[in-house]
Amino acid sequence: MKKLSILWLLCLLAVHVAAQNKSAEPASEKSAKQKTSSRLDSMQHIKEVIVTSQLQRTIIPVQRLAGDELRRLSVHSVADAMRYFAGVQIKDYGGIGGLKTVNIRSLGTNHTGVFYDGIELGNAQNGVVDLGRFSLDNMESVQLYNGQKTNIFQPAKDFASASAVYMQSRLPVFATGKRDNLNVAIKAGSFDTFNPSLLWEHRLGEHLRSQLSAEWMTTSGKYRFHYAKRNGYDTTEVRRNGDVKALRAEASLYGILKRGNWKGKLYLYNSERGYPGAAVREEPGRFSHQDRQWDTNVFAQASFRQNFSDFYSLLLNAKTAYDYLHYLSDPRLDVTTMFVDNTYRQTELYFSAAHLFNIKSWWNVSLSNDIQYNYLDANLTNFVYPHRVGLLTAVATAVQLPRFSAQASLLHTYANDYTNEVGGTTGKYTRLTPTLALNYRPFEQSGNALTEQLSLRAFYKRVFRFPTFNDLYYTFVGNKTLEPETSTQYDLGATWNIAFATPQWLRHASLTLDAYYNTVDNKIVALPSSNQFRWTMMNFGYCQILGLDIATKLQWHVGQVDVSTQATYTYTRAKDKTEPQSEFYGGQLPYIPWHSGSAIVGLSWRQWSANYSFIYTGERYESSANIPENYSKPWYTSDLSLSHELKLKQWQLRITAEVNNIFNQQYEVVQCYPMPGTNFKLKINFIL
């Protein structure tokens, strides 16, 4: 079955002479098509027009899901959507309420920066951002960059990650004479899931707009799964303690200035959830797993951008954030755990100033300075209450010639930790990390019939990562002498794009290939122990990662049907090279499959649309000791959705039915954390 699945996926790649999404444009430069789709996804009817496409020139390509393509996927969160990107491994600890983290090109979760509306989401405590918390209801696009963005006009923190995920919320766009947009959605489905949401956009004036987005989600998280006991017979159990109650609310203001813009956002997330825990193989139903967690996340952020002249532009970002976490584990309810009743409070302050200088029409230089303060408070015994002050300075330059582009940057990172305990701090960290990216276009043509482009590229990047507060100061597993991680990336790639202007069945095709080699010194890996809250810190010392990403995409028009297909394939060899004398030397790193991939087929006809998606993850091991006891079987899932739109006077109604995991695959993303089988969802959207 494993070989057939890989063959099926490779056949898809061979059939599609296709590609990755083109790079995303800045929010202020969105095309008319993007603006139309962003208007609450309402139905639009316009006369057919023929546009000669101009393929964008980017040094480092971006993987992107946006608009209708993102909406049609049978996914609930940003983490679910990212499974369709090449080179991405998602760790999912089961069900809607399970923790979901992203690992890109096997470098680890902590090397991935996650940005929301241009400002990074932080977690100084453990460095992990749970992407399962971010809904797609008000999301305009999700983008993934390996290395860094091609645009050098950005905060210094954007240069500080080995890869970056950018989540862009919807921008309010109004039809002529219209002052309000409203989208009310109700979702219900398996596991007692109920998820109402509201999105309201209001035009306050010619240059001022507001947006309010809110949703409530509740689920029991109960689903059946099959299990093979050690004595050889199968049994069926129910996944318990996976219930979730979560509220998300966002309020935003958008202002338009002469030669600039500004925006502000206030965000609230509050939840209570159970941790279902690991399913014990010998007796999967014996332990009830009653661990509970309460979370509150509040932040306010603002951004200001102004082009003062053709020579100089300024970008300012500011953010303040507060996180509260309460974790409770009671051995009277779950005999597998010890009593824990801990609370954590994080405070973050952040400010950034970025300057762009247009030296020539083909040459830009930028200077960015960031300052960040973090503080962690906890009710742990002998806790040291750490403070951290971080300073980042980035100098970057970009050259754009007719056939050649280059980007270089140098980032200086400085951090100083303070604690309430004498001698309890790690002291200062300081590093210089360079990046160099090159792109050459040996072939490019544009005419009345088509636009075609071939790009060859390469980049080198070195990244320094601070140990988190948990790594250093956690009461049971912290180690203040822990060495920071340093990763080095090498990438060689090519992208072929072709876009047709004349009406014909094929509209756009592209193919992207990237071969990469990464090394990580002093790699820190966190794995869950008896539950999802307590982690075991493991240092693999030195790792070598060799991989290949292939992404294809086709867009065509057959009769009255619009068809979009895309597929990805990733090969990864991620080896632990720490101790040559160890019998497990050279073992594949935990949960990194050798083969993985995905495929999406979307159809659109009049007011109907359908979407089929497929994900495959090959065999893996849950430890660098690649022995049978640690073996994880390959798995694949298929999802299907069908939507229909109706016009009801001034309202528009969209009804979507989803069937996920059609073939009821019994699988585990993380060993002993079984995932749901076949499940259903119904969505109803009222759009004004």
C-alpha positions in Angstrom: 0.0 0.0 0.0 2.9 2.4 0.8 4.5 1.9 -2.6 1.2 2.3 -4.4 0.5 5.5 -2.6 3.9 6.9 -3.5 3.5 5.8 -7.1 0.1 7.4 -7.2 1.4 10.7 -6.0 4.4 10.7 -8.3 2.1 10.0 -11.3 0.1 13.1 -10.3 3.3 15.1 -10.4 4.2 13.7 -13.8 0.8 14.5 -15.3 0.7 18.1 -14.1 3.3 20.2 -15.8 2.4 22.7 -13.1 3.5 24.7 -10.1 3.7 26.6 -7.0 1.7 29.7 -6.4 3.2 32.9 -7.6 4.6 35.2 -5.0 2.1 37.2 -3.0 1.9 40.9 -3.6 2.1 43.4 -0.8 -1.3 44.2 0.7 -1.2 47.7 -0.7 -0.6 46.4 -4.2 -3.1 43.6 -4.5 -4.6 43.0 -7.9 -8.2 43.7 -8.8 -8.9 40.0 -8.8 -7.6 39.6 -5.2 -9.6 42.5 -4.1 -12.8 41.0 -5.5 -12.2 37.7 -3.9 -11.4 39.3 -0.6 -14.8 41.0 -0.4 -16.2 38.5 2.0 -16.1 35.9 -0.8 -19.3 37.2 -2.2 -20.4 36.2 -5.7 -19.3 38.6 -8.4 -20.5 38.6 -12.0 -18.4 40.6 -14.5 -18.0 40.4 -18.2 -15.2 38.3 -19.5 -11.9 40.1 -20.0 -8.6 38.9 -21.3 -5.5 40.0 -19.4 -1.9 39.6 -20.5 -0.3 38.1 -17.4 3.1 39.4 -16.1 5.0 36.8 -14.1 6.5 38.2 -10.9 10.2 38.2 -10.4 11.1 36.8 -7.0 14.5 35.7 -5.7 13.1 33.3 -3.1 9.7 31.8 -4.2 6.7 31.7 -1.9 4.2 28.9 -1.3 0.7 30.5 -1.0 -2.9 29.5 -0.4 -5.4 32.4 -0.7 -8.9 33.4 -1.6 -11.2 30.7 -3.1 -8.4 28.2 -3.1 -7.9 28.5 0.6 -11.7 28.6 1.3 -12.4 25.4 -0.6 -10.0 23.3 1.4 -11.7 21.0 4.0 -9.7 22.5 6.8 -10.4 24.3 10.1 -7.2 26.0 11.1 -4.0 27.4 9.6 -2.1 24.3 10.6 -4.5 22.1 8.5 -4.0 24.3 5.5 -0.2 24.2 5.8 -0.2 20.5 5.3 -0.5 21.1 1.6 2.9 23.0 1.4 6.0 21.2 0.3 8.7 20.5 2.9 6.3 20.9 5.8 5.7 18.4 8.6 2.8 19.1 11.0 2.8 17.6 14.5 -0.8 17.0 15.4 -1.7 15.5 18.8 -5.2 14.4 17.9 -8.5 16.0 17.2 -9.7 19.6 17.0 -8.3 20.4 20.4 -4.9 18.8 20.0 -1.7 20.9 19.8 -0.6 21.6 16.2 2.9 22.8 15.4 4.8 23.2 12.2 8.3 21.9 11.3 9.7 23.1 8.0 12.5 21.3 6.2 13.2 19.4 9.4 14.8 22.3 11.2 12.3 22.3 14.1 9.4 24.3 15.2 11.5 27.0 16.9 13.2 27.9 13.6 9.9 28.9 12.1 8.7 32.4 12.5 5.0 32.9 12.5 3.7 36.4 11.5 0.2 37.7 11.7 -0.5 40.8 9.7 3.2 41.5 9.4 4.2 41.2 13.1 5.6 38.0 14.7 3.7 36.0 17.2 5.9 35.2 20.1 6.1 32.6 22.9 9.2 33.2 25.0 8.2 30.4 27.4 8.5 27.4 24.9 9.0 29.0 21.5 6.0 27.1 20.1 3.0 28.8 18.3 -0.1 26.6 18.2 -1.3 27.1 14.7 -4.5 25.2 15.5 -5.7 28.3 17.3 -5.9 30.4 14.2 -9.1 30.0 12.2 -9.4 30.6 8.4 -12.7 32.5 8.7 -11.1 35.9 8.4 -7.9 34.8 6.7 -7.0 36.3 3.3 -3.9 34.2 2.7 -1.3 31.9 4.2 2.2 32.1 2.9 5.4 30.1 3.5 8.9 31.4 2.8 12.0 29.3 3.1 14.9 31.5 4.0 13.2 34.9 4.0 11.0 37.2 2.0 12.3 38.8 -1.1 11.2 42.2 0.1 14.0 43.7 2.2 11.7 46.4 3.6 10.7 44.6 6.7 11.4 44.4 10.5 14.7 42.8 11.6 12.8 39.8 13.1 11.8 38.9 9.6 15.4 38.1 8.9 15.8 36.0 12.1 14.1 32.8 11.1 15.1 29.9 8.9 11.6 29.9 7.4 8.5 32.1 8.0 4.8 31.7 7.9 2.8 34.8 7.1 -0.9 34.9 7.9 -2.7 37.9 6.3 -6.2 38.7 7.6 -8.8 40.1 5.1 -8.6 43.7 4.1 -12.0 45.5 3.9 -12.9 46.2 0.3 -16.3 47.8 -0.6 -18.4 48.0 -3.7 -19.2 51.4 -5.0 -21.7 53.2 -2.7 -21.5 50.4 -0.1 -20.6 51.1 3.5 -21.0 47.6 5.1 -20.0 44.0 4.4 -21.4 41.3 6.6 -20.6 37.6 6.7 -22.4 35.3 9.2 -21.4 31.7 9.2 -22.6 28.6 11.1 -20.6 25.4 11.1 -21.6 22.1 12.6 -20.3 18.6 12.3 -18.9 15.4 13.8 -17.7 15.3 17.4 -20.5 17.6 18.5 -18.7 20.5 16.8 -20.6 23.8 16.7 -18.8 26.9 15.3 -20.6 30.2 14.6 -18.7 33.2 13.4 -19.2 36.8 12.4 -17.3 39.1 10.1 -18.4 42.8 9.8 -16.6 45.4 7.8 -17.6 49.1 7.9 -16.5 52.1 5.9 -16.0 55.0 8.4 -14.9 57.4 5.8 -13.0 57.7 2.5 -9.7 56.8 4.1 -10.8 54.9 7.2 -12.2 51.4 7.5 -12.9 49.0 10.4 -13.3 45.3 10.8 -14.8 43.1 13.5 -14.3 39.3 13.5 -15.4 36.9 16.2 -16.1 33.2 16.5 -17.1 30.6 19.1 -16.1 27.0 18.8 -17.2 24.1 21.0 -16.7 20.4 20.5 -16.7 17.2 22.7 -13.7 15.9 20.8 -15.0 12.3 21.1 -14.3 10.0 18.2 -13.8 6.3 17.8 -10.5 4.8 16.7 -9.3 1.2 16.1 -6.5 -0.2 18.1 -4.4 -3.4 17.9 -3.7 -4.7 21.4 -0.3 -6.3 22.2 -2.0 -9.8 22.2 -2.9 -9.3 18.6 -6.7 -8.6 18.4 -8.3 -5.3 17.4 -10.4 -3.2 19.6 -12.4 0.0 19.3 -12.1 2.8 21.8 -13.4 6.4 22.1 -11.0 9.3 22.3 -12.0 11.2 25.4 -11.0 14.5 27.2 -10.6 16.2 23.9 -13.3 18.8 24.4 -12.7 22.4 23.6 -14.4 25.7 24.2 -12.7 28.6 22.5 -13.5 32.3 21.8 -11.6 34.4 19.3 -12.4 38.1 18.7 -10.5 40.7 16.7 -11.1 44.4 16.0 -9.1 46.2 13.4 -8.8 49.7 11.9 -7.3 50.5 8.5 -6.2 54.0 7.4 -5.1 55.2 4.0 -2.6 58.0 3.9 -1.1 59.9 1.0 1.8 57.6 -0.1 1.2 55.4 2.9 -1.1 53.5 5.2 -1.6 52.4 8.8 -3.4 49.7 10.6 -4.2 48.6 14.2 -5.4 45.3 15.7 -6.8 44.2 19.0 -6.9 40.4 19.4 -8.4 38.1 22.1 -8.3 34.3 22.4 -9.7 32.5 25.4 -10.1 28.7 25.7 -10.6 25.8 28.0 -9.6 22.3 26.7 -8.9 18.8 27.8 -5.7 17.0 26.8 -6.7 13.5 25.7 -3.1 12.2 26.3 -1.4 9.2 24.8 -3.4 6.0 24.1 -1.7 3.2 25.9 -1.1 0.3 23.5 -1.6 -2.5 26.0 -4.8 -1.1 27.4 -5.9 1.9 25.4 -9.1 2.5 27.4 -7.7 2.1 30.8 -6.6 5.6 31.5 -9.0 8.5 31.4 -6.6 11.4 30.9 -8.3 14.3 32.8 -5.6 17.0 32.2 -7.1 20.4 31.7 -5.7 23.7 30.3 -7.0 27.2 30.3 -5.5 29.8 27.9 -5.9 33.6 27.5 -4.0 35.5 24.8 -4.4 39.2 24.4 -2.4 41.5 22.1 -2.6 44.9 20.5 -0.4 45.7 17.5 -0.1 48.6 15.1 1.8 49.3 11.9 2.6 52.5 10.0 4.1 52.8 6.6 5.0 56.0 4.8 6.8 56.8 1.6 8.2 60.2 2.3 9.9 60.5 -1.1 11.1 58.4 -4.0 14.3 57.9 -2.0 13.2 57.2 1.6 10.4 55.1 3.2 9.7 54.3 6.8 7.9 51.3 8.4 7.0 51.3 12.1 5.6 48.3 14.0 4.7 48.0 17.7 3.1 45.3 19.8 2.2 44.5 23.4 1.0 41.1 24.4 -0.1 39.2 27.5 -0.5 35.4 27.8 -2.0 33.4 30.6 -1.8 29.6 30.9 -3.3 27.4 33.7 -2.6 23.7 33.6 -4.2 21.2 36.0 -3.4 17.5 36.3 -5.0 15.5 39.2 -3.8 11.9 39.9 -7.1 11.2 41.6 -8.7 11.4 38.2 -5.8 10.1 36.1 -3.4 7.7 37.9 -0.7 8.1 35.1 0.2 11.7 36.2 1.4 13.5 39.3 -0.4 16.5 40.8 0.3 19.7 38.9 -1.6 23.0 39.2 0.6 25.6 37.5 0.0 29.0 36.1 2.2 31.0 33.7 2.0 34.6 32.7 4.0 36.1 29.8 4.4 39.7 29.0 5.9 41.0 25.8 6.7 44.5 24.5 8.0 45.0 21.0 8.9 47.9 18.7 10.5 48.0 15.3 11.7 50.7 12.8 12.6 49.8 9.3 14.1 52.3 6.8 14.3 51.8 3.0 16.6 53.8 0.7 16.1 53.7 -3.0 19.6 54.4 -4.1 18.9 53.6 -7.8 15.9 52.3 -9.7 17.6 48.9 -9.5 19.3 49.1 -6.1 17.7 49.3 -2.6 19.2 49.4 0.9 17.4 48.8 4.1 18.2 49.2 7.8 15.9 47.7 10.5 16.1 47.9 14.3 13.9 45.9 16.7 13.8 45.9 20.5 11.8 43.3 22.5 11.2 42.7 26.2 9.8 39.4 27.6 9.0 38.4 31.2 7.7 35.1 32.5 5.9 34.7 35.8 5.0 31.3 37.2 3.9 29.7 40.5 6.6 27.0 40.3 8.8 26.2 43.3 12.2 27.9 43.1 11.3 29.7 39.9 13.7 32.4 38.8 11.3 34.7 37.0 13.3 35.5 33.9 13.4 38.7 32.0 14.9 39.0 28.5 15.8 42.1 26.5 16.6 41.4 22.9 18.0 43.8 20.2 18.1 43.0 16.5 19.7 45.0 13.8 19.5 44.1 10.1 21.2 45.7 7.2 20.1 44.4 3.8 20.5 45.3 0.1 18.7 44.2 -3.1 19.7 44.5 -6.7 17.1 44.0 -9.5 18.5 43.9 -13.0 16.7 42.7 -16.2 17.9 39.1 -15.9 19.7 39.0 -12.5 18.5 39.7 -9.0 20.4 39.5 -5.7 19.7 40.0 -2.0 22.1 40.1 0.9 21.6 40.8 4.6 23.5 40.8 7.8 21.6 40.4 11.1 23.1 41.1 14.5 21.3 39.5 17.4 21.8 40.4 21.0 19.9 39.2 24.1 20.5 39.6 27.8 18.6 37.5 30.4 17.9 38.7 34.0 16.6 36.6 36.8 15.6 37.1 40.5 18.2 34.5 41.6 21.8 35.4 41.8 23.8 33.3 39.3 20.5 31.9 37.9 20.9 33.6 34.5 22.5 32.5 31.3 23.9 36.0 30.7 24.3 37.5 27.2 24.0 36.1 23.7 25.3 37.9 20.6 25.6 36.6 17.1 26.1 37.8 13.5 24.2 35.8 10.8 24.4 36.5 7.1 22.1 35.7 4.2 22.8 35.7 0.4 20.2 35.0 -2.3 20.8 35.0 -6.1 18.3 34.6 -9.0 19.1 34.4 -12.7 16.5 34.3 -15.5 18.2 32.8 -18.6 14.9 32.8 -20.5 12.0 35.2 -20.3 9.5 36.3 -23.0 6.2 38.2 -23.1 3.9 38.5 -26.0 0.2 38.8 -26.9 -0.3 35.1 -26.6 1.7 34.1 -23.6 4.2 35.0 -20.9 7.0 32.5 -20.1 9.8 32.6 -17.6 12.5 30.3 -16.3 14.3 31.2 -13.1 17.4 29.6 -11.5 18.2 30.5 -7.9 20.3 29.8 -4.9 20.5 31.0 -1.3 22.7 30.6 1.7 21.5 31.5 5.2 22.8 31.2 8.7 20.3 31.4 11.7 20.8 31.7 15.4 18.1 30.6 17.8 17.9 31.5 21.5 17.0 28.7 24.0 13.5 29.4 25.3 12.7 30.1 29.0 11.5 26.5 29.4 14.8 25.2 27.9 16.8 27.3 30.4 14.8 27.8 33.5 12.0 25.2 33.8 12.1 23.7 37.3 12.4 20.1 36.3 14.1 20.1 32.9 15.7 23.5 32.5 19.4 23.9 31.9 20.9 27.4 32.2 24.1 26.2 30.5 22.2 25.0 27.4 24.0 25.9 24.2 21.9 27.8 21.6 21.1 26.3 18.2 22.8 27.5 15.0 21.5 26.3 11.6 22.9 26.7 8.2 20.9 26.5 5.0 21.9 25.9 1.4 19.3 25.9 -1.4 19.4 25.4 -5.2 16.2 25.7 -7.2 14.4 26.4 -10.4 11.0 27.7 -11.3 9.3 27.6 -14.7 6.1 29.6 -15.3 3.9 30.0 -18.3 0.7 32.1 -18.6 -1.6 32.2 -21.6 -3.5 35.4 -22.5 -5.7 34.1 -25.4 -8.8 32.0 -24.4 -7.8 28.4 -24.4 -8.1 25.4 -22.1 -4.8 25.9 -20.4 -4.4 29.2 -18.6 -1.4 28.9 -16.3 1.3 26.2 -15.6 4.3 26.1 -13.4 6.9 23.8 -11.9 9.1 24.4 -9.0 12.1 22.3 -7.8 14.3 22.9 -4.8 17.2 20.8 -3.5 18.4 21.8 -0.1 21.1 20.9 2.5 20.8 22.0 6.1 22.9 21.5 9.2 22.0 22.2 12.8 24.6 22.5 15.6 23.4 21.9 19.2 19.9 20.9 18.0 17.4 21.0 20.8 14.4 18.8 20.4 11.3 18.8 22.7 9.2 15.7 22.8 6.1 15.0 25.0 6.5 12.6 27.8 3.5 11.2 29.6 1.3 14.1 28.4 1.3 17.2 26.2 2.3 19.6 28.9 5.4 18.0 30.3 8.2 17.8 27.7 11.6 16.0 27.6 14.4 18.2 26.4 16.8 16.3 24.1 19.9 17.7 22.5 20.9 15.9 19.3 24.1 17.9 19.0 24.7 17.8 15.2 22.2 17.0 12.4 22.5 16.9 8.6 19.3 17.4 6.5 19.2 16.7 2.8 15.9 17.2 0.9 14.1 17.8 -2.3 10.8 19.7 -2.8 8.7 19.6 -5.9 5.6 21.6 -6.4 3.4 21.8 -9.5 0.2 23.7 -10.4 -2.1 23.9 -13.4 -5.0 26.2 -14.1 -7.3 25.5 -17.0 -10.7 26.1 -18.4 -12.7 23.2 -19.9 -16.0 24.3 -21.4 -17.7 26.3 -18.6 -15.7 24.6 -15.9 -12.6 26.2 -14.2 -10.2 23.6 -13.0 -7.2 24.1 -10.7 -4.8 21.3 -9.8 -1.7 21.3 -7.7 0.6 18.7 -6.2 3.7 18.6 -4.0 6.3 16.0 -3.2 9.1 16.1 -0.5 12.0 13.8 0.0 13.9 14.3 3.3 16.9 12.5 4.8 17.4 14.1 8.2 20.2 12.3 10.1 21.5 12.5 13.7 25.3 12.8 13.4 26.0 13.5 17.0 27.9 10.4 18.3 29.8 8.3 15.7 30.3 5.6 18.3 26.6 5.2 18.9 24.8 2.2 17.4 22.1 4.7 16.3 24.5 7.1 14.6 22.9 8.4 11.3 19.4 7.5 12.3 16.5 9.5 10.8 15.3 12.3 13.2 12.1 11.7 15.0 8.9 12.1 13.0 10.6 13.1 9.8 9.3 11.0 6.9 11.5 10.1 4.0 8.6 10.7 1.6 5.5 13.0 1.8 3.3 14.9 -0.5 -0.2 16.3 -1.3 -2.5 16.9 -4.1 -5.5 19.3 -4.6 -8.1 19.3 -7.4 -10.6 22.1 -7.5 -13.6 22.5 -9.9 -15.8 25.5 -10.4 -19.0 25.7 -12.5 -21.4 28.6 -12.3 -22.5 28.7 -8.6 -21.1 25.2 -7.9 -17.6 24.4 -6.7 -16.0 21.1 -5.6 -12.6 20.3 -4.0 -10.7 17.1 -3.5 -7.5 17.0 -1.4 -5.1 14.2 -0.7 -2.2 14.1 1.9 0.4 11.3 2.2 3.0 10.9 4.9 5.5 8.1 4.6 7.1 5.8 7.2 8.9 7.5 10.1 10.5 6.7 13.5 9.5 8.4 16.8 13.1 8.4 17.9 16.6 8.6 16.2 16.9 5.0 17.4 15.5 3.6 14.2 14.3 0.3 15.6 11.0 -1.6 15.1 9.7 -0.5 18.5 9.9 3.2 17.3 8.5 2.6 13.8 5.5 4.7 12.7 3.5 3.5 9.7 2.8 5.6 6.7 -0.7 7.2 6.3 -2.8 9.1 3.8 -6.1 10.8 3.9 -8.6 12.1 1.3 -11.1 15.0 1.8 -13.9 16.2 -0.3 -16.1 19.3 -0.2 -19.0 20.6 -2.3 -20.3 24.2 -2.3 -23.3 26.0 -3.8 -24.1 29.7 -3.8 -27.6 31.2 -4.0 -28.8 34.8 -4.4 -31.6 35.8 -1.9 -32.6 39.4 -2.6 -29.7 41.4 -1.0 -28.2 38.4 0.7 -26.0 35.7 -0.7 -26.1 32.2 0.7 -23.4 29.7 0.4 -23.8 26.1 1.6 -20.8 23.8 1.9 -20.7 20.1 2.8 -17.5 18.4 3.7 -16.5 14.7 4.1 -13.0 14.4 5.7 -10.9 11.2 5.7 -13.3 9.6 3.2 -11.8 6.1 3.4 -11.7 6.1 7.3 -8.0 5.7 7.5 -6.8 4.9 11.1 -3.6 6.8 11.5 -1.4 8.6 13.9 0.6 11.8 13.2 2.3 11.4 16.5 2.6 7.9 17.9 -0.1 6.9 20.4 -2.2 9.9 19.5 -4.8 8.5 17.1 -6.5 10.8 14.7 -10.2 10.9 13.7 -11.7 8.6 11.1 -14.4 9.7 8.6 -16.1 12.9 9.8 -18.5 15.4 8.4 -19.1 19.1 8.5 -21.8 21.5 7.2 -21.2 25.2 6.7 -23.8 27.9 6.0 -22.7 31.4 5.1 -25.0 34.4 4.9 -23.3 37.3 3.0 -24.5 40.8 2.7 
